[in-house]
Amino acid sequence: MKRFALLRKGIGVVPLILALAVVLAGVLLIYRNWQQEREVTKVEPGTAAGPSGSRTAPAFSLKDTNGNTFSSAQLAGKPAVINFFATYCPPCREEIPGFVEVYNKHKGKGFELIGISLDTDTRGNLPGFLMNNNIGYKILFGDLATARAYGGVSSIPTTFFVGKDGEIKNVHVGYIDKDAFDKEVMKLL
């Protein structure tokens, strides 16, 4: 009798089941994305984390936003900063204007700044994000394997300061303001 009562009120059984299936699929998708994000964002902001094992910056080879492959070997002999970020991350977005300013100030001295985007579902937004933020430094599409290779990327943003010798000199987890960022870059130069 309840089934017929639902039909009289305008809600059929099949549309109700379909609506529930769509809601369940949405919940599962959100949960899956949340789990992936949690895997990358476990450490409290502002805490230092170093890579496990060697202090040498791990090698990587990743695609840039134009589809070209960039190898970390291209950083050999240069002071470099490697920043793991995502466009959906508020502290990541907040620190980028300072990064742009410091990069523009020191790029003539051989300084390299590499942004490794951990965006997954929002990768399509990245080219517009770069243009809107006047980002002139290299941005690469990262992956969990690269983040794990660095051994300390458990929260974003995470910034690695790498000396000319390829050794990681400092790691900053969480937002870093322009002045603190500039001081760390100056130590590399």
C-alpha positions in Angstrom: 0.0 0.0 0.0 2.9 2.4 0.7 4.2 1.9 -2.8 0.8 3.0 -4.2 0.7 6.0 -1.8 4.1 7.2 -3.2 2.8 6.8 -6.8 -0.4 8.8 -6.0 1.8 11.7 -4.6 3.8 11.9 -7.8 7.0 10.1 -6.7 7.6 6.9 -8.5 9.7 4.1 -7.2 12.1 4.1 -10.1 12.9 7.8 -10.0 13.3 7.6 -6.2 15.9 4.7 -6.6 17.7 6.6 -9.4 17.9 9.8 -7.2 19.3 7.7 -4.3 21.9 6.1 -6.6 23.0 9.5 -7.9 23.3 10.8 -4.3 25.3 7.7 -3.2 27.6 8.0 -6.2 28.2 11.7 -5.3 29.0 10.9 -1.7 31.5 8.2 -2.8 33.2 10.6 -5.2 33.5 13.2 -2.5 34.8 10.7 0.0 37.4 9.4 -2.5 38.7 12.9 -3.2 38.7 13.7 0.5 40.8 10.5 1.2 43.3 11.5 -1.5 43.6 15.0 -0.1 44.1 13.7 3.4 46.9 11.5 2.2 48.7 14.7 1.1 47.7 17.0 3.9 48.5 15.3 7.3 51.1 17.6 9.0 50.2 20.7 10.9 51.1 24.0 9.1 54.3 25.7 10.1 56.1 22.5 11.2 59.3 21.5 9.5 59.5 18.2 7.8 62.5 16.8 6.1 62.8 14.0 3.5 63.4 10.6 4.9 66.9 9.2 4.4 69.2 11.4 2.3 69.1 15.2 2.3 69.7 15.1 -1.5 66.7 16.4 -3.4 65.1 13.4 -5.2 65.2 13.3 -9.0 61.9 13.8 -10.9 60.7 14.2 -14.4 57.3 15.8 -14.8 55.2 17.5 -17.5 54.7 21.2 -17.5 51.5 23.0 -18.5 52.5 23.0 -22.1 53.0 19.2 -22.1 56.8 19.4 -22.2 58.8 17.2 -19.8 61.0 18.9 -17.2 63.7 17.0 -15.5 65.2 18.0 -12.1 68.6 17.4 -13.7 68.0 20.9 -15.3 68.4 22.4 -11.8 72.0 21.0 -11.4 74.3 23.7 -10.0 71.5 26.2 -9.4 69.9 27.4 -6.2 66.3 26.2 -6.4 63.0 26.2 -4.5 60.5 23.4 -5.1 57.0 24.2 -3.9 54.3 21.6 -3.7 50.9 23.3 -3.9 47.3 23.1 -5.3 45.0 25.7 -6.6 42.2 24.7 -4.2 44.5 25.3 -1.2 44.0 28.8 0.4 47.5 29.1 2.0 49.0 28.1 -1.3 47.1 30.8 -3.2 48.1 33.4 -0.5 51.8 32.8 -0.7 52.0 32.9 -4.6 52.2 36.7 -5.0 55.2 36.8 -2.7 56.8 33.9 -4.6 56.3 35.8 -7.9 57.9 38.9 -6.4 60.9 37.1 -4.9 61.4 35.0 -8.1 61.4 38.1 -10.3 63.9 39.7 -7.9 66.4 36.8 -8.0 65.9 35.0 -11.3 68.8 36.9 -12.9 71.1 35.4 -10.3 70.5 31.8 -11.5 67.7 31.2 -9.0 65.0 28.7 -10.1 61.6 28.3 -8.6 59.5 25.2 -9.5 55.9 24.9 -8.5 54.6 21.3 -8.5 50.9 21.3 -8.7 49.1 18.4 -6.8 45.8 19.4 -8.3 43.8 16.4 -9.6 40.2 17.3 -10.4 41.2 21.0 -10.9 44.1 20.6 -13.4 42.0 22.2 -16.1 41.9 25.4 -14.0 45.7 25.7 -13.8 46.5 27.6 -17.0 44.0 30.4 -16.1 45.3 30.3 -12.5 48.9 30.9 -13.7 47.8 33.8 -15.9 45.6 35.4 -13.3 48.5 35.3 -10.8 51.2 36.4 -13.2 53.3 33.3 -12.5 56.4 33.3 -14.6 58.2 30.5 -12.9 58.0 26.8 -14.1 54.8 25.0 -13.0 54.7 21.2 -13.3 51.9 18.6 -12.9 52.9 16.6 -9.9 51.8 13.2 -8.6 51.8 11.3 -5.3 54.9 9.4 -6.4 56.9 12.6 -6.6 55.5 13.9 -3.4 56.4 10.7 -1.6 59.9 10.7 -3.1 60.4 14.0 -1.3 59.5 12.1 1.9 58.1 15.1 3.7 55.2 16.2 1.6 52.4 15.4 3.9 50.8 18.8 3.9 50.4 21.6 1.3 52.0 23.9 0.7 55.4 22.4 1.4 58.5 24.2 0.2 61.9 22.7 -0.3 65.0 25.0 -0.5 67.7 23.3 -2.5 71.3 24.5 -2.7 73.5 24.6 -5.7 74.9 21.2 -4.5 71.5 19.6 -4.9 71.1 19.2 -1.1 67.9 20.2 0.7 68.9 23.1 3.0 65.5 23.7 4.5 61.9 22.6 4.4 58.9 24.8 5.2 55.5 23.2 5.7 52.5 25.6 5.4 52.2 29.2 4.4 55.4 31.3 4.1 55.3 35.0 3.8 57.3 37.0 1.3 59.9 38.3 3.7 60.7 34.8 5.2 60.7 33.3 1.7 63.2 36.0 0.5 65.5 35.3 3.5 65.6 31.6 2.7 66.3 32.3 -1.0 69.1 34.7 -0.1 70.7 31.8 2.0 70.8 29.7 -1.2 72.3 32.4 -3.4 
